[in-house]
């Protein structure tokens, strides 16, 4: 909040909850970015347009704050682009963390990610690089809204979505009946509830209607990994 209150200009994607925060902080100079991130656009083009707008605002304002819901270092391409631009353009760049979707997902799943062992991965990277799944770990798979496509189909994430490719990859590691959860985590604050839809991996394509740009696929672990007896003996020794 200190950064928002001190800003000469605040840049953001429209969100009623953010508007309330800005009203309370008496933020007058606000610039939305929604017109640069259209349905059906290409990710890279949209990100570049957003970056260009933010950099241009720095010609008019000393302190510009880009507000991104969640943690700006978790799946936010613009954070990396802004950091690179700061070097090329010669402006200062700082990142301040917010409560991320991962924080709320941990609550939604009722599981300690360290206790169970967890993998956090982007859906397209998982299939593009043929990631070898370790089913003994929990998986948090981000961006299932745009599997196999660079288009930002915000209004209809099922469009151009090749989720069948993800399903095929998952079936190489899990039984078809293994239950996972499509979770739209609580990002709106107190008073709103997360949306959790349980689905078997074999039925994943038929659940596309439940997918939004705010959903993550959670796959609980199957079994436990083998124990290294030498390490266990060392830990249990008096």
N, C-alpha and C positions, 0 to 999 in steps of 0.2 A: 504493500500500500504506500510506503514511503516513496517508492519510485514513481508510482502513478500520480501521487499528489504533487511531486516535484517536477513532473514532465511539462515541457512546453507544448507537446503534442502527443496524443495517445493513438496508436494504430492497432486495429483489432478486427477479428471476424465477428459480425453481429451476433449478439447473444443477449436475450432479455435480462439474464442474471448479471452479466457484465454491465449492462446499462444501469442497473440499480446501484452497483458498486460505484460507477462513475458519477452518478447523480449525488450519492452520499459524499463523495470526495470532491464535489464541485468541479469536475473536469469539464472544461468548456471546449477545448480544441480537440475534437475527435474525428478520426478518419477511418472509415470502414474499408474492408478489402474484398467484400463479397462479390463485387462486380468483376474482380480479376480471377475469380475461382469458379467459373461457370460449369453447370452440368454438361457433361460430354466433352469438356476441354481436356487437354493433355497436361499431365502433371508438371512436366518440366517447363512448359510454356507459362503455366499459371504461376509457378514459383518464381520464375524470372520476372514476370510482370509485377508481382508483389515486391520482390527485392528492389526493382527499379523505382517503385513508388516510395518505398521507405528511404532509399538513398537520396532521392530528390527532395524529400521533406527535410533532410539534414542541411540543405542549402538555405532553408528558411528558418529552421529552429535549432537551437543549441542542444536541446535534450529531448530526443524522441524515444518513447517507450512502446515497444511492440508487445502486446499482451497476448500470449498464447495459453489457452487453458491447459492445465497439466504441467508436466515437467518439460521445459524446452529442449532437453537433451534426450528425451525418449521418443524416438520416431518422428522428430520434427526436422525435416530437411532444411527448412529455412534458417535454422540456427547455424548450421554449417556454412550455408551460403552467405549469411550475414558476417560470420567470422572471417571468411575469405575476403569479402568485400571491404571489411574494415582495414585489412592489410593493404589492399590495392588502393583504396580511396583515402586512407589516412584518418579514419575516425575511431574513437574509442568504442569498444564493444564489451559489454558485461552480460552475464546470464544469472538470473535469480530464479531459484527453483520454486515450483508450486506443487500442490498435491497432485500426483500423477494418477493415471488410470490404473497403473500397477498397484499403487497403494490401496485403492478401493477394491480392485480385483481380489487382493489378498483377503479382504473382509468378506467379499461375496462368496469366495470358495471355502471359507473357514479352514484354511490350510496355511501353515507356516512354510514359505517357499524354501527356507534353508533346511528345515527339518526333513522335508520330503525330497529335497533336491529338485531344482527347477531349471528349465530352459526357456528363455525369452527370445522369440525369433519372429522375423517378418515372413509372412506366408510365401511371398514370391521368392525370397532368398532361400527358403526351405526347399522349394521344388527346383529353382534355377540351378542351385549348386548341389542338388541331390543329397541334401543333408541326411546323414545316417541317424535315424531316430533311436534314442535309447528309451524304450518304453518304461523302464524302471524309474524314470524321472517325470515330474509333472511338466506339461508344456503349456505355455502361454503364447498363442500364435496370433500375432497382430495383422491387421490389414487384410482380413478375409473378404473385405468389401470390394477388392479389386484384384482378384487372383488372375494372373495371366494377362493383365491389361494395364496400360498407362493412362487410360481415360479416367476422369473424375466424374463418374456417374452418380452424383450426389443424390439425385431424386429417385434413382432406381439402381441400387448396387447389384441387382441381378443381371443387368444389361452388360454384355461382354464378359461376364464373370465366368472364368473357367475353373470353378470350384471342383469340378470332377477330377482335374489333375491333382489337386490337393488331396482329395479323397483317395485316389489311386495310390498316392505315395503313403498315406497313412495306413492303408490296408496292408501294406508290406510289413507293418510293425505291430498292428493291433488286430484283434478279432473284429469281424463286422459288427457284432452286437455291442462292442465296447461303447459305453455312454460318455459323451462329452457335453460341454455346456457352451452355448452361444450367449455371451454376457454383454449387455450394454450397461456399463458400470455407472454408478451414481456420480455424475460430474456436475450436478446442479446444486449440490450443497444440501444442507439440512432440510428435511421435508419432502425430498424426492426419493424414489425407490429405484434400485437397479432392476433391470429386466433380465431374467435368466430363463433360457429355454434349453431343456435337456433333449438331446437327440443322439441316436446311435450313429456311428460313423457311416454305416451302410446307407443311412437316410440323409446324409449331409446335403446333397444337392436339392432335395425337396424342402429343405429348411431355409432356402435363400431368401424367402420373403421376410424372415426374421432378422436378416442382416442389414445393418445400417453402417454409416461411416464411423460410428462410435462403438462398434461391437468387436469383441475379441473372442477367439475360440480357446477354451480351456479344456485340456485333456488330462485327466488324472492318471497317475502312474498305474502300471500293472505289475504287481509283485514288488519285490525288493532286490536290489543288486547283491551279488555275493559278498560276503564279509572277508576281508583280508585278516586272517587269524593272527598273523604276526603283529599287525597294528593294534588289533583288539587286545592282545595279551599285553602290549606295551601300555595301552591306556588304562587297563585294569590293574596293572601292577601297583603294589603299595610302595 
